[in-house]
Amino acid sequence: MIGGTSSQAKYEHLYDIQFPERPGALNEFLQAVGNQWNISLFHYRGQGGDTGRCSSALKHLTSVT
């Protein structure tokens, strides 16, 4: 990421996720994440194939801030 890591995001983790290109895939992901995580970054890029890639940053809400 441009600018580097923020000191305020100590407990944030970056993930590279692949989604199947089909209806409902994003909703299934959000249901799996549930309400215990804060999604602070979500960049999805579909290129017309069977899967699309997503860069995501998640922080567990019970982590010490």
Secondary structure, DSSP 8 states (H G I E B T S, - for coil): -TT---TT-TTEEEEEEEEESSTTHHHHHHHHHTTSEEEEEEEEEE-SSSEEEEEEEEEETTS--
